[in-house]
């Protein structure tokens, strides 16, 4: 039996220090859960790093971090607006501000617009080509909340969304990607997202079955550990191909070894029946992102 996961909205960290009226809005944007914007941010750094922009475009690392925080927040608010009825039926999400009534629907839309304006500020810091690519992602973002209703693989759609920053990051540097480097980088990020979000979905697998929500965790069933392992293996293979396209030297594969060992540890020790373990393994991908970024940075900026 899966143990009950912690509620999705918690008054922890700096959120607890905010005025009472502001706390629901911070929770709505998941400011209490930074793992989400870290996972949105890392692919941006992969693109910047592998394209060789670490020195020449270093301010973009900061701008894109701000953009990841703001747009992840806006995406969470929009997702909660769409999912407010479903969230009210699931124990972990019933306390979310829109589902619980702590924030009105009108104010939730206004909060989405305000966060999006911060994203717009970041957007204008990018070159035109990167701006256009970034704007295209809005179509994917708008459709995402509905995917769990129509496909068993909403995690794949999330992969398209959360990996988009790799395309934007590379375009922001302005370098032409050699061969298949950019498609392979993007594909690797998608596979990584499917893997870690499948782990995340294990927390809700019983409630999802009751309310009819689809997920890759439910689709994989008792083969979930093998399925996540396969996703991670595909991600590493794609990233290795991207690194090889940039620098055809067998040593580039060594750069991915730390991330590979981290993924093996996640899969081997994963307990699908424990919600708190699934959450811990999911959150450990913040460190995995750092390891992958280090590989992209070393190979993309080597003399």
Steps between C-alpha positions, in 0.01 A plus 500: 500500500636844408551718805330837501723766344533845655248763388599686186474844661690550824589805709871428509818702460471867413131457408420468870657843554276677248190698602198275530331656195802429278559138601233338279644673193852380582364149544304527177820578309681220692757739641522257793614227260802621302566160342256589220683807381835326534378228264369762257826695523756224449421433131551873435850467640562186295434697182708799612786279613521261208471786250813654652334804653617465861738798481361710218138482615534449875229757595246274330553239770355749748224627274389149413498404867261789568294393200483140623377610843235735357375276220497188711288698745268620226471147364412362843229761551354429155516125567316545831231710333436226245530214751314658792220241497737203471732641765214520749455122469864403566635502856841646410359784289176582682677773699617688189378861526256496206360154576452590868355845427783693665554689172210595275496408132519868402803566719669186375475629141637840608793326673567302182516823299734667749743206497483492121601866488817409688556235235451767235774707662734204464387436144608843377853431623536224240594527132207500259543138391502382860194715573302338219597151611405581860158630395423178314517313830182674617294271276642195676452657844136583429419142399687320779232498776262318267742222407433291812139477385571371149827302510678254725820695439449859619860477624614492137319828435655646812832392354435711192425799725773468762769423241423801281755713683780300335386631161467855631839490671680387187319754283591775747869432446449531125722206407394261225474152655723241330321202350231356724635656820193707579233237422693246705537743789125571494405132468724412794331762715156367406595146600642631830177688577288192427718301739497737795135602460398135492668470839308809616171350377548197727382717790151529348464164330212381720310829497555532125342159448198601707432827313599368155818704449754338268877493557811318385534355852163330458584395145829336605339327797725244665771571240541859614861461618602347167305769316670784686836331447432480127409871489823591674702274270346665193574843647866413556533351150352812339718732707807294414412538133460877543838529670661291224353729235663799668832330581563156341730368768437184711585700812171690471317190621691517828335835566163326531625228736406682825144561375475138386602371843248734662221364280597142578481579870153653456359198319662229712387650832155621386212358705186551285272428796627783719383849414769671704774299325358589158501869598860480624617328180315755289660790687846347459478590131595853597849361567482286187439817300815653646703195396361512146565873475861442606539254211351744248710785635831311484446365150340812351764738631814289469784674313 
